[in-house]
Amino acid sequence: MNARASLLLIAAFARQIPDDGGSIVALTSDHTTGNLAYGASKGALDRIVISAARELGPRGISANALNPGPVDTGWMDDELRGALVPHHPLGRLGTPSDIAGVVAFLLSSEGRWVSGQLLHADGGFSARF
């Protein structure tokens, strides 16, 4: 699902996009332990999107993979929230609106110069290592 469906959507987008280009943003994850199929599919998605940036760039299409880290969308219990917050330099978990702002920027004309990147917009969570 993460790889094949995204590849098909990117191809359909590329066939329909007007001459002035556009932007692709895919959400990815570093969560690979304990779920090999999920991790492998997200890794494939990362490479698909970066490849799309190279192949579709001449048509004015930017493409990026965005890793938001742990975002509190309601799926976490209090124990997991408590375990994750100390690993965030900003002292809190991400929210959907945090990620929406980054996605909105990447989709904007100002954000189009960013392309072919695997971005971590995770409040510093990935800087813990």
C-alpha positions in Angstrom: 0.0 0.0 0.0 2.6 2.6 1.0 4.8 2.0 -2.0 2.6 0.8 -4.9 -0.4 3.0 -4.2 1.9 6.1 -3.9 3.7 5.2 -7.1 0.4 4.9 -8.9 -0.8 8.2 -7.5 2.4 10.0 -8.4 2.2 8.7 -11.9 -1.4 9.8 -12.3 -0.6 13.2 -10.8 2.3 13.6 -13.3 0.0 12.8 -16.2 -2.5 15.4 -15.2 -0.4 18.3 -13.8 -0.5 21.5 -15.8 2.6 23.0 -17.5 3.3 25.2 -14.5 4.2 22.2 -12.3 3.2 21.2 -8.9 4.3 19.5 -5.7 4.3 16.1 -4.2 4.6 15.5 -0.4 4.6 11.9 0.9 4.5 11.1 4.6 7.0 8.5 5.7 8.3 7.0 8.9 11.4 5.7 10.7 9.4 3.2 12.6 10.8 -0.1 11.2 11.4 -2.3 14.3 8.7 -4.8 14.9 7.0 -4.4 11.5 9.3 -5.3 8.7 6.6 -5.0 5.9 5.7 -1.5 7.1 9.3 -0.3 7.4 10.2 -1.8 4.0 7.2 -0.1 2.3 8.1 3.3 3.8 11.7 2.9 2.8 10.5 2.1 -0.8 8.2 5.2 -0.6 11.2 7.4 0.3 13.1 6.2 -2.8 10.1 6.5 -5.1 9.6 10.1 -4.0 13.2 11.1 -4.3 13.3 9.5 -7.8 10.1 11.3 -8.7 11.9 14.6 -7.8 14.7 13.9 -10.3 12.4 12.6 -13.0 9.6 15.1 -12.7 11.7 18.1 -11.8 12.2 19.2 -15.4 8.4 19.5 -15.6 8.4 21.9 -12.6 7.2 19.2 -10.1 8.9 19.1 -6.7 8.7 15.9 -4.6 9.6 15.4 -1.0 9.2 12.7 1.7 8.3 14.1 5.1 8.9 12.2 8.3 6.9 13.8 11.1 8.1 11.5 13.9 5.6 10.7 16.6 2.5 12.9 16.2 -0.2 12.8 18.8 -3.3 12.2 16.6 -5.2 10.3 19.4 -3.7 6.9 18.9 -1.3 7.1 21.8 -2.1 6.2 25.4 -0.8 8.2 28.3 2.0 5.8 29.0 3.4 6.1 25.4 3.0 9.9 25.5 5.0 10.0 28.7 7.7 7.8 27.3 8.1 9.9 24.1 8.0 13.4 25.4 11.4 13.3 27.1 12.9 12.5 23.7 11.6 15.7 22.1 13.9 18.7 22.6 10.9 21.0 22.3 9.3 19.2 25.2 6.1 18.1 23.5 4.8 15.7 20.9 3.9 17.0 17.4 0.3 17.8 16.5 -1.5 17.4 13.2 -1.4 21.2 12.8 2.4 21.2 13.2 2.7 18.8 10.3 0.0 20.6 8.3 2.0 23.8 8.4 5.1 22.0 7.0 3.1 20.3 4.3 1.4 23.6 3.3 4.8 25.2 3.0 6.2 22.4 0.8 3.1 22.6 -1.4 3.3 26.4 -1.8 5.2 28.2 -4.5 7.7 29.4 -1.9 8.4 25.7 -0.9 8.8 24.4 -4.4 12.6 25.0 -4.3 12.8 22.2 -1.7 12.8 19.0 -3.7 14.2 15.5 -3.6 14.5 15.5 0.2 13.7 13.2 3.0 12.8 15.8 5.6 12.5 15.3 9.4 9.9 17.8 10.7 9.7 16.1 14.1 10.5 18.8 16.7 14.0 17.5 17.1 13.0 13.9 17.9 15.4 12.5 15.3 18.3 14.5 16.8 18.3 12.2 19.9 20.9 9.9 18.5 
